Amino acid sequence: MQTRILAIGGGELKTRETLKIDEYIAAEAKNIAGEKRACGLFLPTASHDCMPYYNTFHKIYTGLFGIKTDVLLVCNREPDLVKWQEKIEKADFLYVGGGDTVFMIGEWKRTGLLELLRGAYEKGKFLCGLSAGAICWFEEMYSDSVVEGDYAMYRGLGWIKGKISPHYNERTVDFDKILVYNQWCAWGLENNAALEIVNGEAVKTISGGGKVYRLDASKGGLLKTEF
């Protein structure tokens, strides 16, 4: 069974900045769904279950693409693993929204949702996510989750090898300095750009104007290659 993640570097869903990427996700969801109506499950955990965020997702994916949507809420509530598993199984893709990545991972662990997501991933469920929802799957991620505006490296879930920064066009100078100082390699995902990872390997990009970079500082200096 192939595993599949689409990591979106950033961009405003509400103003349709990521529309080209959303079109790709919608088309893939319809291919997965086949004869039945495609369904997308939105996880707004990183935004503390912000319902206006879900409403925006619904307007785009149902209003423009005719895809049925649902939402999975975990914050400040008792876990309901049976109900959550049903939602996950019905969905043709999961979309993880942006926000506080460290908080999100903590909530997934606290509630037991992480085990359900891991199971879905291993069974081939199409996982998509923007910003926090893009970087959480990697071993290490560049984020300001703990103190807003104070960027640092944090441990991710480790499902995908390597390090990553979202919004790379906004964080280029600082992130590059960290890589060079530590002689690290990483991914830099700009806003309105997405990296697709199949079976743990990067296979393609989808762009609404942004770029994806492979960054290599392992030999001193920084080699920056557009993927």
Solvent accessible surface area in square Angstrom, and as a share of the most:
residue,aa,sasa,rsa
1,M,182,0.81
2,Q,93,0.41
3,T,21,0.12
4,R,30,0.11
5,I,0,0.00
6,L,0,0.00
7,A,0,0.00
8,I,0,0.00
9,G,0,0.00
10,G,0,0.00
11,G,15,0.14
12,E,100,0.45
13,L,8,0.04
14,K,151,0.64
15,T,92,0.54
16,R,123,0.45
17,E,82,0.37
18,T,0,0.00
19,L,50,0.25
20,K,121,0.51
21,I,0,0.00
22,D,1,0.00
23,E,83,0.37
24,Y,41,0.16
25,I,0,0.00
26,A,3,0.02
27,A,51,0.40
28,E,35,0.16
29,A,0,0.00
30,K,96,0.41
31,N,112,0.57
32,I,83,0.42
33,A,10,0.08
34,G,52,0.50
35,E,184,0.83
36,K,115,0.49
37,R,140,0.51
38,A,5,0.04
39,C,14,0.08
40,G,0,0.00
41,L,1,0.00
42,F,0,0.00
43,L,0,0.00
44,P,0,0.00
45,T,0,0.00
46,A,1,0.01
47,S,29,0.19
48,H,106,0.47
49,D,18,0.09
50,C,48,0.29
51,M,77,0.34
52,P,90,0.57
53,Y,44,0.17
54,Y,29,0.11
55,N,71,0.37
56,T,18,0.11
57,F,0,0.00
58,H,73,0.33
59,K,141,0.60
60,I,6,0.03
61,Y,0,0.00
62,T,34,0.20
63,G,60,0.58
64,L,75,0.37
65,F,32,0.13
66,G,39,0.38
67,I,1,0.00
68,K,112,0.48
69,T,15,0.09
70,D,46,0.24
71,V,19,0.11
72,L,0,0.00
73,L,36,0.18
74,V,0,0.00
75,C,9,0.06
76,N,154,0.79
77,R,113,0.41
78,E,148,0.66
79,P,56,0.35
80,D,64,0.33
81,L,77,0.38
82,V,110,0.63
83,K,105,0.45
84,W,9,0.03
85,Q,50,0.22
86,E,87,0.39
87,K,35,0.15
88,I,1,0.01
89,E,109,0.49
90,K,147,0.62
91,A,2,0.02
92,D,10,0.05
93,F,0,0.00
94,L,1,0.00
95,Y,0,0.00
96,V,1,0.01
97,G,0,0.00
98,G,10,0.09
99,G,50,0.48
100,D,38,0.20
101,T,2,0.01
102,V,57,0.33
103,F,57,0.24
104,M,0,0.00
105,I,14,0.07
106,G,37,0.35
107,E,20,0.09
108,W,0,0.00
109,K,128,0.54
110,R,129,0.47
111,T,5,0.03
112,G,19,0.18
113,L,0,0.00
114,L,30,0.15
115,E,139,0.62
116,L,32,0.16
117,L,1,0.00
118,R,89,0.33
119,G,25,0.24
120,A,8,0.07
121,Y,12,0.04
122,E,90,0.40
123,K,143,0.61
124,G,25,0.24
125,K,39,0.16
126,F,2,0.01
127,L,0,0.00
128,C,0,0.00
129,G,0,0.00
130,L,13,0.06
131,S,14,0.09
132,A,2,0.01
133,G,0,0.00
134,A,0,0.00
135,I,3,0.01
136,C,0,0.00
137,W,1,0.00
138,F,0,0.00
139,E,60,0.27
140,E,34,0.15
141,M,1,0.00
142,Y,5,0.02
143,S,7,0.04
144,D,30,0.16
145,S,18,0.12
146,V,96,0.55
147,V,83,0.47
148,E,163,0.73
149,G,52,0.50
150,D,82,0.42
151,Y,75,0.28
152,A,38,0.30
153,M,40,0.18
154,Y,51,0.19
155,R,162,0.59
156,G,14,0.14
157,L,30,0.15
158,G,33,0.32
159,W,37,0.13
160,I,7,0.04
161,K,169,0.72
162,G,25,0.24
163,K,33,0.14
164,I,0,0.00
165,S,0,0.00
166,P,3,0.02
167,H,32,0.14
168,Y,3,0.01
169,N,74,0.38
170,E,117,0.53
171,R,30,0.11
172,T,37,0.21
173,V,99,0.57
174,D,79,0.41
175,F,0,0.00
176,D,21,0.11
177,K,129,0.55
178,I,45,0.23
179,L,0,0.00
180,V,61,0.35
181,Y,188,0.71
182,N,58,0.30
183,Q,101,0.45
184,W,69,0.24
185,C,47,0.28
186,A,1,0.01
187,W,27,0.10
188,G,0,0.00
189,L,0,0.00
190,E,30,0.14
191,N,28,0.14
192,N,31,0.16
193,A,1,0.00
194,A,0,0.00
195,L,0,0.00
196,E,5,0.02
197,I,4,0.02
198,V,25,0.15
199,N,90,0.46
200,G,34,0.33
201,E,119,0.53
202,A,31,0.24
203,V,77,0.44
204,K,88,0.37
205,T,48,0.28
206,I,16,0.08
207,S,44,0.28
208,G,35,0.33
209,G,68,0.65
210,G,7,0.07
211,K,89,0.38
212,V,2,0.01
213,Y,35,0.13
214,R,91,0.33
215,L,0,0.00
216,D,46,0.24
217,A,0,0.00
218,S,51,0.33
219,K,190,0.80
220,G,42,0.40
221,G,46,0.44
222,L,55,0.27
223,L,117,0.58
224,K,82,0.35
225,T,70,0.41
226,E,97,0.43
227,F,94,0.39
